[in-house]
């Protein structure tokens, strides 16, 4: 059954990928503007030979249909083209920027899970009491405050005023990255047994991750609260109370299990959006992630990079949704057997 | 730097299960000691970096990097653009009509790998730039480079090229180790645009004679340079230079908190917050970039903007002083099209002055108030200045004389297209010099690069074009200066361009490395810091 489920997903993924490629290609090409103008200097643009050489080097001298066909053929072979900005294969770029965003997203999600589930559960158990009101205000603040503003304030307070965290980059200036395994510096440094680099990578990732977590913590707190409240009213929870089970056991064993389904949906969506890149936060922290890459690609009409990012984002959402669906089955046997 | 404080805060946060007091590295690794220069210089710059290959780079960050890695035949010393100084060439001669330049190379110069430099390297480097058909190719377009023995290079052109000596210091024309580049896929052949594959190699290591060598290269995070231990000149003062990709607002906080030594992209309001900080030294000057607006001279684009009366209304209706307020404290009016850092620039008192009555009279001759479109890029800024506020102030000033601007902002990728096609009724743009010679500004004349974008075709202003032709063939700098002044005076009378200002350009440096001047040609000269 799982195999059939996965097969259906793979077919859907291929169809979706084609749709994403087609939409990205068409939309990028219908936008008024010439990639050559966005990439070449003023003087160079006046030289037809230079413009022709640039177009030829980037495969833009072919009719659009041929360009699209070539892209598809290369895509099947795992070649996403060469970025006009970084002048490297897009796949290489994604392999560098993707893990950077993933590292940020993972830390943000871990923080969100711990804080969001804790606060949401506590708020539900103390419904309408001061702590519930407090968490309501804080979670509303978390989902309402613009992240770029929060990022600037965080840099000002924790980096500039208090000096607790660095404000830019993934490592200290000039520090060599650890040998690449996952592309996530904290993980790779640990794998290499390099604690100094691990420490540097961790202190660089914490502040931007906390800023990103502000939104997901707020979101999760509200969802967990309402889910837990819904479950708390069920007969089996009342029965557990009646049996005299301790509250912590009831919450762990009976309440959370029932409340997890909507929570996983929220976490999955939030994780995917973080993985897909958060442009402003990444730029403020000079974090070389997918968001920064997407921004630079879009502003320079870097077609291969734009399409590469679009595909990456689509795959992230597909993958996360797949994981969420599989997790549903594990948590709720009724879904597995349905 | 601020490592210890960071450790405390970080450890406090990590305290408990992770016991991360041991997880930190060695602060920033800069090794600063009191009274000495730090071992590592950290420079924050918002990256436009694309490549470390001199033949392919033309961006600001690329120029900064290239200048430190590669030397050129001649150079500018201490930011003085008026005199060209020896670099790899110890002396040179120029024939009377500026069509033949003969350079004598310094003897005993070696590349970072120890191999000797000779004329083949120079010829290869210049021909490669020309034949790569890239952003910098126009610099040596029409130039033929030939070796005359191992120590002499001759550059020839069919047309007089009096600006060549001021073009050659551009880091795009840095001299590479030809053998090393050839071994790694490089070529200077006419088909180099299709066949040269040396960029990846040049992004992994440098092959120049400069005081620094490339250690790490990234277009997204940081590029690291290391001291060249075999540099023939004075030993580089820093063991390493880290050029980091950091946005403006963060740069200001970094340089103030000691997390970096130099900030390069600060807006006027950010600079205001740093003035008076005893730990910072700020060099604030007028940028060589000029901001200008134009009125399209093509009646097919606009019957209104192509009218001489409209030009007069705009020229005397612009609120130049109001625009200067936006441009920052170090900004200045640009009286002609040539900025004040180059010879041939006009004096401030020669700038057109606002004359509301004269502008209104011109509008009356047009038949009363008029409305035209003003296009500008909305997602682009330079010297910390965005186009939006400038366009709005321009709009407010001209509205007072009856010229109503309908603002049409757009992404630069699209506005640049309409600008290039000469379709904008009015445009607001900036021009950054390609090389520090006033000849670069002939592009604003009729039939030239910018002129055509404003619908100003060849033959539209015979008197201006006569001066342009004369100055293009003139090799004597004194006479050239006179002609460039005449060119601008005529442009100010009948031209379709309206130069507005040179914005503030600033370099903010921490006091422990000393003052760092803004370089009018390269923005920042890394090789001059700490000397």
Interface residues (C-beta under 8 A of the other chain):
Chain A: X31 X32 X33 X34 X35 X37 X38 X40 X41 X42 X43 X44 X45 X46 X47 X49 X50 X53 X54 X56 X57 X85 X86 X87 X96 X97 X152 X155 X156 X158 X159 X160 X162 X163 X164 X165 X166 X167 X168 X169 X170 X172 X173 X174 X175 X176 X195 X196 X197 X198 X199 X200 X202 X203 X206 X283 X284 X285 X286 X288 X292 X293 X299 X300 X301
Chain B: X2 X5 X6 X8 X9 X10 X12 X13 X14 X20 X22 X23 X24 X25 X26 X27 X28 X29 X30 X40 X42 X44 X50 X51 X56 X58 X133 X134 X135 X136 X137 X138 X141 X193 X194 X199 X203 X216 X218 X219 X220 X221 X222 X224 X240 X242 X244 X245 X246 X247 X249 X250 X253 X254 X256 X257 X259 X260 X379 X411 X412 X413 X414 X416 X417 X418 X420 X431 X434 X443 X449 X450
